[in-house]
């Protein structure tokens, strides 16, 4: 089975592989950098979902012979005075589509202030936590949980959930009303 991920980020590739291997065997996952068509740092739930949808659609056009195409987009959104972080995962198949969002967590004020100033979450994390390229490692969630929960683990569960309509295709067919 060939799965194409619209990213070269090892976190997104590994999360996709792990999520697919929950349900399928012999999974070959390849990643390639694909533009999201949204801001480098999506600032809302809507923009983040749009980025994931765009990525999945673009990777599908680039690799039409694959079996599945995956778009993953991380984003943030202001909730009252706090900034929360999350990601959307979109999985396309020949016969359907699944979408899921990761769980959400609040970012520390220091990180939020840098994002509000125009920095991407990964850059803000690297600055505050004195790390390098953390978004391709454990991410904000790993840094904040002392690696008890990594970005790969966070995304894996959402990949598994995005596959629900695909592995249960008969249950997700539109019904006539």
C-alpha positions as CSV (number, residue, x, y, z in Angstrom):
1,X,0.0,0.0,0.0
2,X,1.4,3.4,-1.0
3,X,0.6,6.4,1.2
4,X,1.9,9.9,0.2
5,X,2.2,12.6,2.9
6,X,2.3,16.2,1.8
7,X,5.3,17.0,4.0
8,X,9.0,16.0,4.3
9,X,8.8,16.5,8.1
10,X,9.8,13.2,9.7
11,X,7.2,13.8,12.5
12,X,4.3,13.9,10.0
13,X,5.7,10.9,8.0
14,X,6.2,8.8,11.1
15,X,2.8,9.7,12.5
16,X,1.1,8.7,9.2
17,X,3.0,5.4,9.1
18,X,2.1,4.6,12.7
19,X,-1.5,5.6,12.2
20,X,-1.9,3.5,9.0
21,X,-0.1,0.5,10.5
22,X,-2.9,0.4,13.2
23,X,-5.2,-0.9,10.4
24,X,-3.1,-2.1,7.5
25,X,0.1,-4.1,6.9
26,X,2.8,-3.5,4.3
27,X,2.5,0.3,4.4
28,X,4.9,2.3,2.3
29,X,4.8,6.0,3.3
30,X,6.6,8.7,1.3
31,X,6.7,12.3,2.1
32,X,7.3,15.4,-0.1
33,X,7.2,19.1,0.6
34,X,3.9,20.5,-0.6
35,X,2.6,24.1,-0.1
36,X,-0.4,24.4,2.1
37,X,-1.9,27.5,0.4
38,X,-2.4,29.1,3.8
39,X,-0.2,31.2,6.1
40,X,3.0,29.7,7.3
41,X,1.5,29.8,10.8
42,X,-2.3,29.2,10.5
43,X,-4.0,31.3,13.1
44,X,-7.5,29.7,13.2
45,X,-9.2,26.3,13.2
46,X,-10.7,27.1,9.8
47,X,-7.4,28.1,8.2
48,X,-5.6,25.1,9.6
49,X,-8.2,22.7,8.2
50,X,-8.0,24.4,4.9
51,X,-4.2,23.9,4.9
52,X,-4.5,20.2,5.6
53,X,-7.2,19.8,2.8
54,X,-5.0,21.8,0.4
55,X,-2.0,19.6,1.1
56,X,-3.9,16.4,0.7
57,X,-5.4,17.5,-2.6
58,X,-2.0,18.7,-4.0
59,X,-0.1,15.5,-3.1
60,X,-2.9,13.5,-4.7
61,X,-2.3,15.5,-8.0
62,X,1.4,14.9,-7.8
63,X,1.1,11.1,-7.0
64,X,-2.2,9.9,-8.6
65,X,-1.1,6.2,-8.5
66,X,-0.8,6.1,-4.7
67,X,-3.5,4.5,-2.6
68,X,-3.9,7.2,0.0
69,X,-2.9,10.9,0.3
70,X,-2.4,12.7,3.6
71,X,-2.3,16.4,4.5
72,X,-1.3,17.5,8.0
73,X,-1.4,21.1,9.1
74,X,-0.5,22.4,12.6
75,X,-2.2,25.6,13.7
76,X,-3.1,27.9,16.6
77,X,-6.2,29.7,17.6
78,X,-7.0,32.3,20.3
79,X,-9.5,31.3,22.9
80,X,-10.3,34.2,25.1
81,X,-6.8,35.3,26.2
82,X,-5.0,32.0,25.6
83,X,-3.5,30.6,22.4
84,X,-4.2,26.9,21.8
85,X,-2.2,24.6,19.5
86,X,-3.6,21.6,17.5
87,X,-3.4,20.1,14.0
88,X,-5.8,18.8,11.4
89,X,-5.2,15.6,9.5
90,X,-7.0,14.9,6.1
91,X,-6.8,11.5,4.5
92,X,-7.9,11.0,1.0
93,X,-8.5,7.6,-0.6
94,X,-9.9,6.6,-4.0
95,X,-13.3,6.0,-2.4
96,X,-13.5,8.6,0.3
97,X,-12.1,11.0,2.8
98,X,-11.5,11.2,6.5
99,X,-10.6,14.2,8.7
100,X,-9.7,14.5,12.3
101,X,-8.2,17.1,14.6
102,X,-5.7,16.4,17.4
103,X,-6.4,17.3,21.0
104,X,-5.7,20.9,21.9
105,X,-3.4,22.4,24.5
106,X,-2.6,26.0,25.6
107,X,0.7,27.5,24.8
108,X,2.7,29.5,27.4
109,X,2.3,33.3,27.3
110,X,6.0,33.7,26.2
111,X,5.4,31.5,23.2
112,X,2.0,33.1,22.4
113,X,3.6,36.6,22.5
114,X,6.2,35.5,19.8
115,X,3.5,34.0,17.6
116,X,1.4,37.2,18.0
117,X,4.5,39.1,16.8
118,X,4.6,37.0,13.6
119,X,6.8,34.0,14.4
120,X,5.8,30.4,13.6
121,X,5.2,28.1,16.6
122,X,8.3,26.1,15.9
123,X,10.5,29.1,15.7
124,X,9.0,30.5,18.9
125,X,9.5,27.2,20.7
126,X,13.1,27.0,19.6
127,X,13.7,30.5,20.9
128,X,12.0,30.0,24.3
129,X,13.2,26.4,24.9
130,X,16.7,27.0,23.4
131,X,16.2,24.1,20.9
132,X,16.9,23.7,17.2
133,X,14.2,22.5,14.7
134,X,11.9,21.3,17.4
135,X,9.0,21.0,15.0
136,X,10.7,18.1,13.3
137,X,11.3,16.4,16.7
138,X,8.9,16.4,19.7
139,X,7.3,19.7,18.9
140,X,5.6,22.1,21.4
141,X,3.7,19.3,23.0
142,X,6.9,17.3,23.7
143,X,8.7,20.3,25.0
144,X,5.8,21.2,27.4
145,X,5.2,17.6,28.6
146,X,8.9,16.8,29.0
147,X,8.5,14.3,26.1
148,X,5.8,12.3,27.9
149,X,3.7,13.0,24.8
150,X,5.5,13.8,21.5
151,X,4.2,15.5,18.4
152,X,4.4,12.2,16.5
153,X,2.2,10.5,19.2
154,X,-0.3,13.4,19.1
155,X,-0.6,13.2,15.3
156,X,-0.7,9.4,15.2
157,X,-4.0,9.3,17.1
158,X,-5.6,11.9,14.8
159,X,-4.4,9.9,11.7
160,X,-6.1,6.8,13.2
161,X,-9.3,8.8,13.7
162,X,-9.2,10.3,10.2
163,X,-9.2,6.7,8.8
164,X,-12.5,5.8,10.5
165,X,-14.7,6.8,7.5
166,X,-12.3,4.9,5.2
167,X,-12.1,1.7,7.1
168,X,-15.9,1.8,7.7
169,X,-16.8,3.0,4.3
170,X,-20.2,1.3,4.2
171,X,-21.3,3.1,7.4
172,X,-20.3,6.5,6.0
173,X,-22.2,6.3,2.7
174,X,-24.7,9.1,2.3
175,X,-28.3,8.1,3.0
176,X,-31.3,9.3,1.1
177,X,-33.8,11.2,3.3
